[in-house]
């Protein structure tokens, strides 16, 4: 009787790869400081003493003094200064320049952490090609913003027709000038962002097989209505998960019977689609 084959070892699932990063300031190539030195400056400001500030961040007095001395020299003007006299016998404080530097570093550090987190969550999927546009979320007044891939470009004498493939399989057509095609360097398989103002979106119900001149037609279901005194914001979601926001009059909402769960069609003119891409 033959011995059974040993069981195959289970393949370990690869651990998720995360991105880390740190922020550091330099002056003419020489290190001014990062989060640790800025924490020291903030502690000195709060404690009014280098000795107590050093204790608060867990370093020696000599290490704190050497760091502050180096920063004072590199910054071009003092960041920390001693005060004398008074009931407390004097102490140490941040100069106005030092306070502005610490405040600005905290702002930059918060933005840096958010950006690193975005890079880690959006850019570390090794099964997808990296695109900076997928990482950043461009803030514009256009409520509709979708990342897509150019699937076709049909050139015309004056204008070009650019077709995009959106996540989920939906297709969106934009009409741009030939000059814009050249300036953006548009090409097939390029990642771009499509922007459409909510006021440019038209809504309809019960269209059936009606033929329309509007190139972009998305059938879906109303998933949200925010009424207003004059206008209302209506969100339509297609079967493939594409969400389209429209601003229509409250009278149109009432007349079309637009409410969550109601079938509706969003119509977008190709000329109302704005394209953006990496420079």
Secondary structure, 3 states (H helix, E strand, C coil): CCCCCCCCCCCCCCCCCCCCCCCEEEECCEEEEEHHHHHHHHHHHHHCCHHHHHHHHCCCHHHHHHHHHHHHHHCCCCCEEEECCCCCCCEEEECHHHHHHHHHHHHHHHHHHHHHHHHHHHHCCCCCCCCHHHHCCCCCCCCEEEEEEEEEEECCCCEEEEEEEECCCCEEEEEEEHHHHHHHCCCCCCEEEEEECHHHCEEECCCCCCCCCCCEEEEEEEEEEECCCCEEEEEEEECCCCEEEEEEEHHHHHHHCCCCCCEEEEEECHHHCEEECCC
